[in-house]
Amino acid sequence: MRAPTDIIQQAADLRRQIAYHAWRYYVLDDPEISDAGYDRLFRELEALETAWPALVSSDSPTQRVGGGLANGFAPVTHALPMLSLNNAFTDADVSGFAQRVADALGSQQTLEWAVEPKFDGLAISLIYQNGKFLAAATRGDGATGEDVTANVRTIRAIPLQLSTDHPPSRLEVRGEVLMLKRDFQRLNDDQLKQGAKPFANPRNAAAGSLRQLSPAVTASRRLHFFAYGVGLCEGWEMPPTHSAILTQLAEWRLPVSDVRQVVQGVDGLLGYYYTIGKQRAHLPFEIDGVVYKLNNMALQAQVGYVARAPRFAIAHKFPAEEATTELLAIEVQVGRTGALTPVAVLEPVSVGGVTVSHATLHNEDEVRRKDVRIGDWVNVRRAGDVIPEIVSVVFSRRPPNAREFVMPTHCPVCGAVVIRLPDEAVARCTGGLHCSAQRKQALWHFASRRAMDIDGLGEKLVDQLVDQGLVEDPADLYRLTITQLTALDRMGEKSATNLVESIAASRHVPLERLVYALGIRHVGEQTARDLARHFGSLTGIMQADRDALLVVRDVGDVVADAIVQFFTDAHHRHVIEKLMDYGVESVSRSAVSVRQTPISGRSVVLTGTLAAMTRDDARDWIERLGGKVTGSVSRKTDLVIAGEAAGSKLEKAAELGITVWNEQEFMALINEQSGAH
Ligand code: IVH
């Protein structure tokens, strides 16, 4: 039965709202409404569709997880072949490429390039018919791919309907399906918990997730997508440049990376390469290089293709991040919470330009699963600034005398018994703070940059302080004297004075940093921030019972129990009392931002790379100065802070006439305001 007009209207309206909020959430990473608000809209639509089944259409957000893949992955012939890119590895390769393009154009002028990340995922082609998502296919061999429509439909970042009243009659969007690093981490944690094999990297995880016969499984894997070009196109006059095409796709609410840019000449290309190389570890997704494309579409056509790759574009790859080496031994490290981590000692090897001599093996199960033995040849991987890890064993090179690893039954540092709870992957030293390894780790964490930020208190120094009995717990730091410190190895008068000063300066920190610094199990920075906001004081948090804690965002049973347990411990209470006695006084965020600053209550967007600090630090500062950080530039943005290689957000800001600060202006505000403390 056909639904009444007002019901049809209501459903269309709900779909529009849901699509809008999904875009804010999945594409811009800047939601406007709460998850609960979103769920409410979704349930309202579901209820309408249940009452009026004729309302259901394939582009309804309720239909993302639809029927299975009846005929597996049927072959699809691409209307235009999906090509690959040639690779450049060195600066000379890049100038050679640019020269060939210039020669092909017979041009002496500086060329304009659209530059973007080389996403490390899988190439996908999406077909939109009159603005409606119709089908998706993998690249396959370039000529024929596989129909993965049902699975791609579950990717929330991909709009089921383009946001325009005048869509092309047919449009093929090309791009990359990938898994964000954080979703990859979560997936692998889940895999481990379920005793399943973890994925080697986000690309494998994305590929495995896309090729599932059940779309419900794909949906649970949270894949992401970035568009990087257009294939077939009918009923739309394409803009004259590649960058403008991507901007148009973004306006239709297709996800397009904002790390892309337009640059001039070879210097521009290489500048982008090195800037992105530095940002790489901080990007939310994996990239294996950058891609340069001649920006002008007419010139692209003029330069043309060689074999199966365009001559007007090239991928400039980052150095390989995997290498093969010999595993000499497996040592066991004791962490802050007593967790014992097996660490591989390697014959030093260069991985992506950095010498690696140790790699983590995570835990005992991981050693078994990968079947790593002492004496094996192993593949080692490092990505950005994360700890290198063993990817796999080269079984064909296993020597006959390779030895299996056995987890010690006693802590290698303090000798206490090691236990492993039945539902835990890790074995733990039961020595608690009697174990000097745990004490050291706790101190080191306390002093770390994102906790109390005590400059100059590195690992070596912590070792000495603990080994010589000068410091037993974090509070002892505050009574260290210059005389005590100068007696230590490699500690001059000057560094001792600086250290005492930075310890003293750390006494006034925002509450969330102190909470994080305490090292409560399961309380990371975000939870610390939420707790600080909710309770406003350390005493408030200490007095909260389980029920009071469970009200805080993202605090579940495990976290609440860990917090209660931490503050019930007499030793912990004693240390906190000592800290207070020494004048450590945490200030809640609201107390800091009571004072008016030029950005109080303003909505601020960060873009590009800052030289002096990480993005997290910048975000921290903005929040401390009373500003609110949002992900994307809109009319509601008050200020954009642009570092190096700022991309489309900067263009957007200029378009909307929003104030833009460079890093110096931002630093000036920080200096002025922190001086005023
Ligand atoms: S353009 C005609 N842009 O790299 C060239 N490709 O080696 C079409 N890729 O199969 C590709 N990021 O899967 C282009 N920003 C980007 C890319 C990108 C990743 C992948 C894509 C392609 C492969 C080519």
Residues whose N, C-alpha, C, O or C-beta is under 5 A from the ligand:
A	BS01	IVH	L83 S84 L85 E116 P117 K118 F119 L122 A123 E176 Y228 V291 P310
